[in-house]
Amino acid sequence: MAQEYSLSLTEAVRRVREQKLSPIELVDQSLARIDQSDSTIRAWAAIDRAAAQRAAAELDREARQRRFRGPLHGVPVGIKDIFYTAGLRTEAGSKLLAGFIPDYDAEAVARLRRAGAIVLGKLATAEFAFADAPATRNPWNQEHTPGGSSSGSGAAVAARMCYAAIGSQTIGSTIRPASYCGIVGMKPTFGLVSRYGMLPLAPSLDHVGIFARSVADAAAMLQAIAGQDPRDPASRTVAAGGLRLIRFSSGASTADRCNAETVRRSRRR
C-alpha cells in the first residue's frame, strides 16, 4: 500500500473522516519525510515539530468523537515565511527579521487552522518575496531551481513533505514554482483571500497563492481560506453561487485533453 504521505489532500481528509487514518500518522509521516529529504532540498525555514504533534493529537481526539473542524481536518500543510504565525518565527528570508516572532496568525493561516489543517512550519522564500533566492533545490533535479519566490512551498508539496501549502504571488511567484515543480499552483482572484498578516511587496498586485497536488486539493484549500476580511482593504465577498476553479490545459495524455475542468466548492458558512 502507498505511504500516507503520497496521498492527495482530499483522500487524506476522507480517510481521517472514515477513521482509517489518524492526523497523528499524517504528521509523523510528513515529519519523517522532511527528516529524510530536506537536508538536500532545503524547502523549510523552520519546523514547528512539537506544536504540530500537539495539534495532531487534539485533532485525532476530535475525529474519534466524530467532530470535524472543516474541509482540512487533520492534514499537515506548510506556510510561506512571509505570513505571520503566532509563536513561530517569521523572517521572510532576511537577516533583517531574524528572530522575529509574531503574536498573531495571518488571516489565511488562521483560516487554515480553523478548517482543521496542521501547520508543520515555515517554508523558504526569496528575501521579502523579491530579492535573494533561498537555497531550496528542485526535488526532481537538485541541480535545478524550484522557481521563486515561493520556492519552499513548491518544493515541499512536490517532495511530499506536506499535502498543500500557501505562498504568494505578485508577478509569478506561485504559478512559476508550481510549474517548475510539477504540481498545481493557483492564484485566486484578487481580494478573494485576505492578505492580512502577510508581509507586502506591492499591495495592488499581491495575492495569496495555493500549492497542491491536484485541482480538487486546490479547491479544498480555497474553500478553507477564501472570504471577506475587513482588515484587508482589497477584500471581497464570495459570490452566493460558491467558488469555481477552472483549469485550462493541453498535453499529450488523454486525461489532459480537455478544454476546461471546473471544480465547484460551495463555501461552508
C-alpha positions in Angstrom: 0.0 0.0 0.0 1.2 3.5 -0.8 2.7 5.5 2.1 0.3 8.0 3.6 2.5 10.9 2.6 1.8 10.1 -1.1 -2.0 10.5 -0.7 -3.8 13.6 -2.1 -5.1 16.1 0.4 -8.7 15.2 -0.3 -8.0 11.5 0.1 -6.2 12.0 3.3 -9.1 14.0 4.7 -11.5 11.3 3.6 -9.6 8.6 5.4 -9.4 10.7 8.6 -13.1 11.2 8.5 -13.6 7.4 8.0 -11.2 6.8 10.9 -9.0 4.7 8.6 -6.1 7.1 9.2 -5.2 9.5 12.1 -3.8 13.0 12.0 -1.0 11.7 14.2 0.0 9.3 11.5 -0.1 12.0 8.8 2.1 14.4 10.8 4.5 11.6 11.8 5.0 10.6 8.2 5.3 14.2 7.0 8.0 14.9 9.6 9.8 11.7 8.7 9.7 12.7 5.1 11.1 16.1 6.0 13.9 14.5 8.0 14.7 12.2 5.1 14.7 14.8 2.3 15.1 18.3 3.5 18.8 18.3 4.2 19.3 18.4 0.4 16.1 20.1 -0.8 16.1 22.8 1.9 12.4 23.7 1.5 11.8 24.6 5.1 12.9 27.7 7.0 11.5 26.4 10.4 9.8 23.3 11.6 7.2 23.6 14.4 7.5 19.9 15.3 6.2 19.9 18.9 3.2 22.2 18.0 2.3 20.1 15.0 2.3 16.9 17.1 0.2 18.6 19.8 -2.3 19.8 17.2 -2.4 16.3 15.6 -3.2 14.7 19.0 -6.1 17.2 19.6 -7.5 16.7 16.1 -7.3 13.0 16.4 -9.3 13.1 19.6 -11.9 15.2 17.8 -12.1 12.9 14.9 -12.6 9.9 17.2 -15.6 11.8 18.6 -16.9 12.5 15.1 -16.2 16.2 15.4 -14.5 17.8 12.4 -13.4 21.4 12.2 -13.7 21.7 8.4 -12.5 20.5 5.0 -8.8 20.1 6.0 -9.3 18.3 9.3 -6.0 16.6 10.3 -4.0 17.4 7.2 -0.4 18.9 7.5 0.3 22.0 5.5 3.2 24.4 5.0 3.3 28.2 5.2 5.5 30.5 3.2 7.7 32.5 5.5 6.1 35.9 4.8 2.9 35.0 6.7 2.7 35.8 10.4 2.4 32.7 12.6 1.7 33.2 16.3 4.6 31.9 18.3 6.7 30.8 15.3 9.3 33.0 13.8 8.6 34.9 10.6 11.8 36.0 8.9 10.9 36.5 5.2 14.2 35.0 4.2 16.0 38.1 5.5 18.6 38.7 8.3 16.7 41.9 9.0 13.8 39.9 10.5 16.0 37.3 12.2 14.3 36.0 15.3 11.0 37.9 14.8 8.1 36.0 16.4 4.6 37.4 15.8 1.9 37.2 18.4 -0.9 36.5 15.9 -1.6 34.5 12.8 -2.1 36.0 9.4 -5.8 35.6 8.4 -5.0 32.9 5.8 -3.1 30.9 8.4 -5.9 31.4 11.0 -8.5 30.1 8.5 -6.4 27.1 7.7 -6.2 26.2 11.4 -10.0 26.7 11.8 -10.5 24.4 8.8 -8.5 21.7 10.7 -5.2 22.0 8.9 -2.0 21.3 10.9 0.8 23.8 10.4 4.1 22.0 10.1 6.3 25.1 9.8 7.5 27.9 7.6 8.7 27.5 4.0 11.7 29.1 2.4 11.2 32.3 0.4 13.2 34.7 -1.6 14.1 37.6 0.6 10.9 39.6 1.2 9.4 37.5 -1.7 11.6 39.5 -4.1 15.3 39.7 -3.6 17.9 37.0 -2.9 16.7 33.5 -3.7 16.8 30.8 -0.9 19.0 27.7 -1.1 16.0 25.5 -2.0 16.5 22.9 -4.7 14.0 21.4 -7.2 13.1 17.9 -5.8 13.1 16.4 -9.3 16.6 17.6 -10.1 18.6 19.2 -7.4 20.8 20.9 -10.0 17.7 23.0 -11.0 15.8 25.7 -9.2 12.3 25.2 -7.9 11.4 28.7 -9.0 10.6 31.6 -6.8 9.8 33.4 -4.8 7.6 30.7 -3.2 10.5 28.2 -3.6 9.9 26.2 -0.4 6.1 26.0 -1.0 6.6 24.5 -4.4 9.4 22.1 -3.4 7.8 20.9 -0.2 4.5 19.9 -1.9 6.2 18.3 -4.8 8.5 16.3 -2.5 5.5 15.0 -0.5 6.7 16.8 2.7 3.2 18.4 3.2 -0.1 17.9 1.5 -0.5 21.5 0.4 1.0 24.9 1.1 0.3 28.6 0.8 2.6 31.1 -0.8 2.2 34.4 -2.5 2.2 35.9 -6.0 3.0 39.5 -7.0 4.2 38.7 -10.5 4.7 34.9 -10.9 5.7 33.6 -7.5 3.0 30.9 -7.3 2.4 29.7 -10.8 6.1 29.6 -11.7 7.4 27.4 -8.8 4.3 25.2 -9.2 5.1 24.7 -12.9 8.8 24.1 -12.2 8.0 21.5 -9.6 5.2 19.8 -11.5 2.3 20.5 -9.1 -0.9 22.6 -9.1 -0.5 26.3 -8.4 -3.4 28.7 -8.0 -3.5 32.4 -7.9 -7.0 33.3 -6.6 -9.0 36.3 -7.9 -7.6 39.5 -6.4 -9.2 40.1 -3.0 -10.7 36.7 -2.6 -8.2 35.6 0.1 -7.2 38.0 2.8 -3.6 39.3 2.9 -3.9 40.5 6.5 -0.7 39.4 8.3 1.2 38.8 5.0 4.3 40.9 4.5 3.5 43.1 1.5 5.5 43.6 -1.7 3.2 45.5 -3.9 -0.3 45.8 -2.4 -2.1 46.4 -5.7 -0.7 43.1 -7.0 -0.1 40.9 -4.1 -2.1 37.6 -3.9 -2.2 34.7 -1.5 -1.2 31.6 -3.6 -2.1 27.9 -3.2 0.1 24.9 -3.9 -1.4 21.5 -4.1 -1.2 18.1 -5.8 -4.4 18.3 -7.7 -7.2 20.7 -8.7 -9.5 19.1 -6.2 -6.9 19.7 -3.5 -6.5 23.3 -4.5 -10.3 23.7 -4.4 -10.4 22.4 -0.8 -7.6 24.8 0.2 -9.5 27.7 -1.4 -12.7 26.7 0.3 -10.9 27.0 3.6 -9.2 30.4 3.2 -11.4 32.4 0.9 -13.8 35.1 2.2 -14.2 38.7 3.2 -11.9 40.2 5.8 -12.4 43.9 6.7 -8.7 44.2 7.7 -7.7 43.8 4.0 -8.9 46.8 2.0 -8.9 44.8 -1.2 -11.1 42.0 0.4 -14.2 41.0 -1.5 -17.2 38.7 -0.7 -17.6 35.3 -2.1 -20.4 35.1 -4.6 -23.6 33.3 -3.4 -23.1 30.6 -6.1 -19.9 29.4 -4.4 -16.3 29.2 -5.7 -15.2 27.9 -9.1 -11.8 26.7 -10.3 -11.2 26.3 -14.0 -8.2 24.5 -15.3 -7.2 25.2 -18.9 -4.8 22.6 -20.2 -3.4 20.9 -23.2 -1.0 18.0 -23.3 -0.1 14.5 -24.6 -2.2 12.4 -22.2 -5.8 11.6 -22.7 -6.6 12.8 -19.2 -5.2 16.2 -20.1 -7.0 16.6 -23.4 -9.8 18.8 -22.2 -10.6 22.4 -22.8 -11.5 23.1 -19.2 -12.2 21.3 -16.0 -14.4 23.0 -13.5 -14.5 22.1 -9.8 -17.1 23.8 -7.6 -16.9 24.0 -3.9 -19.6 25.8 -2.0 -18.4 27.7 1.0 -19.4 26.4 4.3 -20.9 29.2 6.3 
